[in-house]
Amino acid sequence: MLLLNLFYWCTNQQIIQRTFGASSLEEGQKGVLLTAGLELLGPVYLVIPGMIAFYLFSSDPEFKSVNAYRTLVKTVLPPYLTGFFAAAMVGAILSSFNSVLNSTCTLFSLGFYKNVLNKGADEAQVVRSGKWFGLIIATTSILIAPMLDGQDKIFDYLQKTNGIYFILLFAVVIVGMLSKRVPALSAKVGMIVGFTMIPFSILCRWV
């Protein structure tokens, strides 16, 4: 949990891109501190509603934990606020999706397209490559999403999937920050070996 949160909040492109977009270092620092303060309220809007839902619905044999939040909202909120709450949830989901999509396009266009596929690309070509890559990723994500319907908990599945790569990226960033003697080739080899070994070890455990 400690490593997962250090990776997510300190090295994840989806999160830190917002800090990179700040007008100055001071403004970026203010944003980070404000976000950290809001995160301390997490138990209020995550844990407490779950406790309330457990208290209200645990006696129902047909109740499933995956429907807890939705059932709680329908039960507690008046009808005229249900639509407002649904709109807020959709907005939050789209915001997260846009952040992931934008960071993915940035990593592809600046990190792969410009440095590997087309080293002489101008700014317009780099932007265009990011747009096309984003379209492909968004379409693929929409087509793949229904396949996750059989999962008991989507969040747990995503955490297991993230575990394949996050520890590798975090290790590369930490070594890069603490040492100037390690060449870039070591990071590339470590990533390739890690991406190969971790899924293989998971597959062996299932078998």
Residue frames relative to the residue before (quaternion, step in Angstrom):
aa qw qx qy qz dx dy dz
M 1.0000 0.0000 0.0000 0.0000 0.00 0.00 0.00
L 0.6401 0.5271 -0.3242 0.4554 3.58 1.01 -0.83
L 0.6835 0.4774 -0.2829 0.4742 3.59 0.89 -0.96
L 0.6307 0.5445 -0.3324 0.4419 3.58 1.00 -0.83
N 0.7064 0.4527 -0.2723 0.4710 3.58 0.88 -0.89
L 0.6126 0.5309 -0.3550 0.4656 3.59 1.06 -0.64
F 0.6454 0.5031 -0.3205 0.4772 3.57 1.01 -0.80
Y 0.7097 0.4961 -0.2837 0.4119 3.56 0.73 -1.10
W 0.7775 0.3768 -0.1942 0.4646 3.58 0.80 -1.00
C 0.7668 0.3870 -0.1939 0.4741 3.60 1.12 -0.53
T 0.8194 0.2212 -0.1048 0.5183 3.63 1.05 -0.57
N 0.5252 0.6434 -0.4209 0.3647 3.62 1.18 -0.22
Q 0.4781 -0.6977 0.4572 0.2750 3.57 -0.70 1.11
Q 0.6033 0.5826 -0.3519 0.4158 3.59 1.04 -0.73
I 0.7239 0.4196 -0.2332 0.4955 3.58 1.04 -0.78
I 0.7489 0.4395 -0.2456 0.4309 3.58 0.68 -1.07
Q 0.5199 0.6333 -0.4333 0.3754 3.62 1.18 -0.30
R 0.6126 0.5443 -0.3536 0.4510 3.58 1.12 -0.57
T 0.6386 0.5027 -0.3206 0.4865 3.57 1.10 -0.69
F 0.6358 0.5304 -0.3247 0.4572 3.58 1.03 -0.79
G 0.6760 0.5038 -0.2913 0.4519 3.57 1.14 -0.57
A 0.4468 0.6988 -0.4542 0.3252 3.60 1.27 0.03
S 0.5774 -0.6224 0.4107 0.3324 3.56 -1.14 0.64
S 0.7949 0.0022 0.0091 0.6067 3.59 1.19 -0.49
L 0.6801 -0.4707 0.3612 0.4307 3.55 -1.30 0.20
E 0.6455 0.5339 -0.3209 0.4419 3.57 0.97 -0.86
E 0.6679 0.4888 -0.3031 0.4724 3.59 0.93 -0.87
G 0.6258 0.5352 -0.3313 0.4606 3.58 1.06 -0.73
Q 0.6516 0.5105 -0.3079 0.4691 3.57 1.01 -0.81
K 0.6292 0.5269 -0.3315 0.4655 3.57 1.02 -0.78
G 0.6572 0.5199 -0.3091 0.4497 3.57 0.95 -0.86
V 0.6449 0.5210 -0.3153 0.4619 3.55 1.00 -0.84
L 0.6762 0.4891 -0.2940 0.4659 3.59 0.90 -0.90
L 0.6351 0.5220 -0.3293 0.4645 3.59 1.02 -0.77
T 0.6592 0.5039 -0.3049 0.4675 3.58 0.94 -0.89
A 0.6430 0.5202 -0.3238 0.4594 3.59 0.97 -0.84
G 0.6466 0.5168 -0.3216 0.4597 3.58 1.02 -0.77
L 0.6627 0.4999 -0.3028 0.4683 3.58 0.99 -0.83
E 0.6136 0.5616 -0.3496 0.4311 3.58 1.10 -0.66
L 0.5898 0.5789 -0.3692 0.4251 3.58 1.15 -0.53
L 0.6312 0.5237 -0.3292 0.4681 3.57 1.26 -0.33
G 0.3395 0.7924 -0.4572 0.2184 3.59 1.30 -0.02
P 0.6691 0.5011 -0.3269 0.4407 3.64 0.81 -0.85
V 0.6052 0.5787 -0.3645 0.4074 3.59 1.12 -0.62
Y 0.8062 0.2761 -0.1429 0.5034 3.59 0.83 -0.94
L 0.6903 0.4351 -0.2990 0.4947 3.62 1.23 0.07
V 0.7681 0.3827 -0.2037 0.4713 3.56 0.67 -1.13
I 0.6836 0.5102 -0.3021 0.4255 3.59 0.79 -1.01
P 0.6481 0.4868 -0.3496 0.4699 3.68 0.87 -0.72
G 0.6297 0.5284 -0.3399 0.4568 3.60 1.05 -0.67
M 0.6394 0.5149 -0.3209 0.4723 3.58 1.03 -0.77
I 0.6450 0.5126 -0.3200 0.4678 3.57 1.00 -0.82
A 0.6567 0.5084 -0.3119 0.4615 3.58 0.95 -0.88
F 0.6336 0.5231 -0.3313 0.4639 3.59 1.00 -0.77
Y 0.6577 0.5145 -0.3040 0.4586 3.57 0.96 -0.85
L 0.7281 0.4549 -0.2460 0.4499 3.58 0.92 -0.89
F 0.8422 0.2642 -0.0746 0.4641 3.57 0.86 -0.98
S 0.4631 0.7145 -0.4465 0.2751 3.64 1.17 -0.18
S 0.6340 0.5448 -0.3395 0.4312 3.60 1.12 -0.49
D 0.5848 0.5660 -0.3691 0.4488 3.60 1.26 -0.28
P 0.3712 -0.7628 0.4772 0.2297 3.66 -0.49 1.08
E 0.6858 0.4782 -0.2863 0.4680 3.61 1.15 -0.50
F 0.5173 0.6560 -0.4153 0.3599 3.58 1.25 -0.11
K 0.1525 -0.7787 0.6054 0.0615 3.56 -1.02 0.91
S 0.5555 -0.6471 0.4106 0.3227 3.56 -0.96 0.88
V 0.6018 0.5789 -0.3679 0.4090 3.58 1.09 -0.62
N 0.7124 0.4227 -0.2502 0.5012 3.61 1.20 -0.48
A 0.3513 0.7886 -0.4628 0.2011 3.59 1.28 0.05
Y 0.7059 0.4743 -0.2889 0.4397 3.58 0.72 -1.03
R 0.6640 0.5086 -0.3017 0.4576 3.56 0.93 -0.92
T 0.6709 0.4944 -0.2992 0.4648 3.58 0.92 -0.89
L 0.6387 0.5323 -0.3255 0.4503 3.56 1.02 -0.79
V 0.6475 0.5203 -0.3171 0.4576 3.57 0.96 -0.87
K 0.6758 0.4927 -0.2932 0.4633 3.59 0.90 -0.92
T 0.6918 0.4875 -0.2811 0.4525 3.58 1.07 -0.70
V 0.7606 0.4169 -0.1998 0.4557 3.56 0.88 -0.99
L 0.7344 0.4310 -0.2536 0.4590 3.59 0.80 -0.96
P 0.4943 -0.6198 0.5078 0.3371 3.60 -1.12 0.57
P 0.6752 -0.5353 0.3161 0.3970 3.62 -1.10 0.60
Y 0.6871 0.5061 -0.3052 0.4225 3.60 0.91 -0.83
L 0.6827 0.4457 -0.2930 0.4994 3.62 1.25 -0.23
T 0.4999 0.6687 -0.4274 0.3467 3.60 1.22 -0.27
G 0.6661 0.4972 -0.2995 0.4684 3.57 0.94 -0.89
F 0.6289 0.5307 -0.3284 0.4637 3.57 1.02 -0.80
F 0.6628 0.4967 -0.3018 0.4721 3.57 0.95 -0.89
A 0.6367 0.5240 -0.3298 0.4598 3.59 0.99 -0.79
A 0.6423 0.5177 -0.3210 0.4651 3.59 1.00 -0.81
A 0.6412 0.5178 -0.3217 0.4661 3.59 1.02 -0.79
M 0.6491 0.5144 -0.3128 0.4650 3.59 1.01 -0.80
V 0.6511 0.5048 -0.3133 0.4723 3.58 0.94 -0.87
G 0.6423 0.5255 -0.3215 0.4561 3.58 1.00 -0.81
A 0.6536 0.5066 -0.3104 0.4689 3.58 0.99 -0.81
I 0.6498 0.5129 -0.3144 0.4645 3.58 0.99 -0.83
L 0.6707 0.4893 -0.3001 0.4698 3.58 0.92 -0.89
S 0.6138 0.5460 -0.3475 0.4521 3.59 1.06 -0.69
S 0.6630 0.4882 -0.2990 0.4824 3.58 0.96 -0.87
F 0.6477 0.5192 -0.3175 0.4583 3.58 0.97 -0.86
N 0.6570 0.5089 -0.3089 0.4626 3.58 0.95 -0.87
S 0.6369 0.5300 -0.3313 0.4514 3.58 1.01 -0.77
V 0.6613 0.4933 -0.3015 0.4779 3.57 0.94 -0.91
L 0.6699 0.5049 -0.3022 0.4527 3.58 0.89 -0.92
N 0.6660 0.5041 -0.3034 0.4585 3.58 0.94 -0.86
S 0.6739 0.4830 -0.3036 0.4695 3.59 0.92 -0.85
T 0.6217 0.5361 -0.3375 0.4607 3.60 1.06 -0.72
C 0.6630 0.4972 -0.2982 0.4735 3.59 0.94 -0.89
T 0.6370 0.5323 -0.3246 0.4535 3.58 1.03 -0.79
L 0.6668 0.4991 -0.2992 0.4656 3.57 0.91 -0.92
F 0.6734 0.4906 -0.3041 0.4618 3.59 0.98 -0.80
S 0.7282 0.4598 -0.2652 0.4336 3.58 0.69 -1.07
L 0.7575 0.3734 -0.2084 0.4933 3.60 0.86 -0.92
G 0.7491 0.4225 -0.2277 0.4566 3.58 0.96 -0.81
F 0.7961 0.2908 -0.1472 0.5098 3.59 0.97 -0.78
Y 0.7056 0.4705 -0.2851 0.4466 3.58 0.74 -1.02
K 0.7442 0.4218 -0.2334 0.4623 3.56 0.76 -1.05
N 0.7421 0.4132 -0.2283 0.4758 3.60 1.04 -0.70
V 0.7808 0.3035 -0.1643 0.5208 3.61 1.14 -0.45
L 0.7736 0.3871 -0.2107 0.4552 3.59 0.59 -1.12
N 0.8070 -0.0156 0.0624 0.5870 3.58 0.88 -0.92
K 0.1616 -0.8450 0.5046 0.0724 3.57 0.21 1.29
G 0.7126 0.4356 -0.2614 0.4838 3.59 1.16 -0.49
A 0.3502 0.7711 -0.4747 0.2395 3.60 1.23 0.27
D 0.3611 -0.7079 0.5590 0.2364 3.55 -1.07 0.77
E 0.7471 -0.4266 0.2660 0.4349 3.56 -1.31 0.13
A 0.6395 0.5376 -0.3273 0.4415 3.59 0.99 -0.83
Q 0.6633 0.5002 -0.3032 0.4667 3.58 0.98 -0.83
V 0.6328 0.5292 -0.3279 0.4605 3.57 1.03 -0.77
V 0.6589 0.4991 -0.3029 0.4744 3.58 0.95 -0.90
R 0.6538 0.5169 -0.3138 0.4548 3.58 0.95 -0.87
S 0.6471 0.5137 -0.3273 0.4584 3.59 0.96 -0.80
G 0.6383 0.5244 -0.3242 0.4610 3.58 1.05 -0.73
K 0.6438 0.5241 -0.3214 0.4555 3.59 1.00 -0.80
W 0.6775 0.4802 -0.2951 0.4725 3.59 0.89 -0.90
F 0.6499 0.5058 -0.3202 0.4683 3.57 0.97 -0.80
G 0.6386 0.5241 -0.3229 0.4619 3.58 1.02 -0.77
L 0.6308 0.5281 -0.3285 0.4640 3.58 1.03 -0.77
I 0.6589 0.5026 -0.3071 0.4679 3.58 0.97 -0.87
I 0.6736 0.4956 -0.2991 0.4595 3.59 0.89 -0.92
A 0.6570 0.5095 -0.3185 0.4554 3.60 0.91 -0.87
T 0.6607 0.5014 -0.3070 0.4668 3.60 0.93 -0.88
T 0.6584 0.5073 -0.3057 0.4644 3.57 0.93 -0.90
S 0.6434 0.5297 -0.3211 0.4498 3.59 0.97 -0.84
I 0.6532 0.5113 -0.3136 0.4620 3.58 0.96 -0.86
L 0.6774 0.4920 -0.2928 0.4619 3.60 0.99 -0.81
I 0.6962 0.4759 -0.2721 0.4634 3.59 1.06 -0.76
A 0.5405 0.6815 -0.3886 0.3040 3.60 1.06 -0.74
P 0.6692 0.5010 -0.3429 0.4285 3.69 0.80 -0.79
M 0.5817 0.6006 -0.3760 0.3995 3.62 1.15 -0.44
L 0.6401 0.5334 -0.3229 0.4490 3.59 1.22 -0.38
D 0.4072 0.7497 -0.4531 0.2587 3.57 1.26 -0.02
G 0.6807 0.5134 -0.2986 0.4288 3.61 1.06 -0.62
Q 0.5226 0.6460 -0.4142 0.3715 3.59 1.24 -0.14
D 0.5176 -0.6426 0.4668 0.3182 3.57 -1.01 0.82
K 0.7891 -0.0153 0.0496 0.6121 3.57 0.92 -0.99
I 0.4142 -0.7313 0.4877 0.2360 3.56 -0.58 1.19
F 0.6334 0.5531 -0.3388 0.4220 3.58 0.96 -0.84
D 0.6626 0.4982 -0.3081 0.4667 3.60 0.92 -0.89
Y 0.6370 0.5279 -0.3257 0.4577 3.57 1.01 -0.79
L 0.6663 0.5016 -0.3031 0.4610 3.57 0.94 -0.88
Q 0.6406 0.5216 -0.3321 0.4553 3.59 1.01 -0.74
K 0.6389 0.5076 -0.3249 0.4781 3.58 1.03 -0.74
T 0.6527 0.5046 -0.3102 0.4724 3.56 1.01 -0.82
N 0.6524 0.5155 -0.3131 0.4590 3.59 0.94 -0.85
G 0.6016 0.5955 -0.3512 0.4002 3.57 1.11 -0.66
I 0.5644 0.6084 -0.3871 0.4018 3.60 1.21 -0.41
Y 0.8285 0.2417 -0.1001 0.4951 3.56 0.93 -0.79
F 0.6099 0.6174 -0.3846 0.3145 3.63 0.98 -0.70
I 0.6525 0.5148 -0.3365 0.4427 3.60 0.96 -0.75
L 0.6190 0.5418 -0.3369 0.4580 3.59 1.15 -0.64
L 0.6770 0.4830 -0.2911 0.4728 3.57 0.87 -0.95
F 0.6489 0.5188 -0.3192 0.4560 3.56 0.97 -0.84
A 0.6454 0.5194 -0.3188 0.4606 3.60 1.00 -0.82
V 0.6461 0.5193 -0.3193 0.4593 3.59 0.98 -0.86
V 0.6692 0.4991 -0.3022 0.4602 3.59 0.91 -0.91
I 0.6643 0.5095 -0.3087 0.4514 3.59 0.90 -0.92
V 0.6649 0.4867 -0.3078 0.4757 3.59 0.91 -0.90
G 0.6479 0.5256 -0.3167 0.4512 3.59 1.00 -0.80
M 0.6739 0.4865 -0.2930 0.4726 3.59 1.07 -0.68
L 0.7561 0.4214 -0.2092 0.4549 3.59 0.98 -0.83
S 0.7977 0.2179 -0.1085 0.5517 3.60 1.15 -0.42
K 0.2541 -0.7603 0.5821 0.1362 3.55 -1.09 0.82
R 0.6001 0.6022 -0.3406 0.4016 3.58 1.28 -0.10
V 0.6110 0.5551 -0.3573 0.4370 3.58 1.20 -0.38
P 0.3459 -0.7600 0.5076 0.2124 3.64 -0.64 1.03
A 0.6576 -0.5171 0.3776 0.3970 3.55 -1.28 0.35
L 0.5770 0.6014 -0.3727 0.4080 3.57 1.13 -0.62
S 0.6206 0.5516 -0.3451 0.4375 3.58 1.03 -0.72
A 0.6454 0.5134 -0.3189 0.4671 3.57 0.99 -0.80
K 0.6613 0.5056 -0.3110 0.4586 3.58 0.94 -0.86
V 0.6609 0.4934 -0.3069 0.4750 3.58 0.94 -0.88
G 0.6498 0.5249 -0.3163 0.4497 3.58 0.96 -0.86
M 0.6514 0.5113 -0.3136 0.4646 3.58 0.99 -0.82
I 0.6678 0.5018 -0.3059 0.4568 3.59 0.90 -0.92
V 0.6677 0.4897 -0.3003 0.4735 3.59 0.90 -0.92
G 0.6671 0.5114 -0.3044 0.4481 3.57 0.94 -0.87
F 0.6606 0.5035 -0.3031 0.4671 3.57 0.95 -0.90
T 0.6617 0.4911 -0.3009 0.4801 3.59 1.17 -0.54
M 0.7342 0.4652 -0.2436 0.4303 3.57 0.82 -1.02
I 0.6631 0.5309 -0.3279 0.4135 3.60 0.88 -0.87
P 0.6816 0.4403 -0.3190 0.4897 3.68 0.77 -0.82
F 0.6243 0.5439 -0.3447 0.4423 3.61 1.04 -0.72
S 0.6652 0.4955 -0.3074 0.4664 3.59 0.96 -0.83
I 0.6275 0.5238 -0.3292 0.4727 3.60 1.08 -0.74
L 0.6518 0.5169 -0.3088 0.4610 3.57 0.98 -0.87
C 0.6470 0.5134 -0.3158 0.4670 3.59 1.00 -0.82
R 0.6354 0.5301 -0.3301 0.4542 3.59 1.05 -0.73
W 0.6480 0.5109 -0.3169 0.4676 3.58 1.06 -0.78
V 0.6663 0.5002 -0.3057 0.4608 3.56 0.99 -0.86
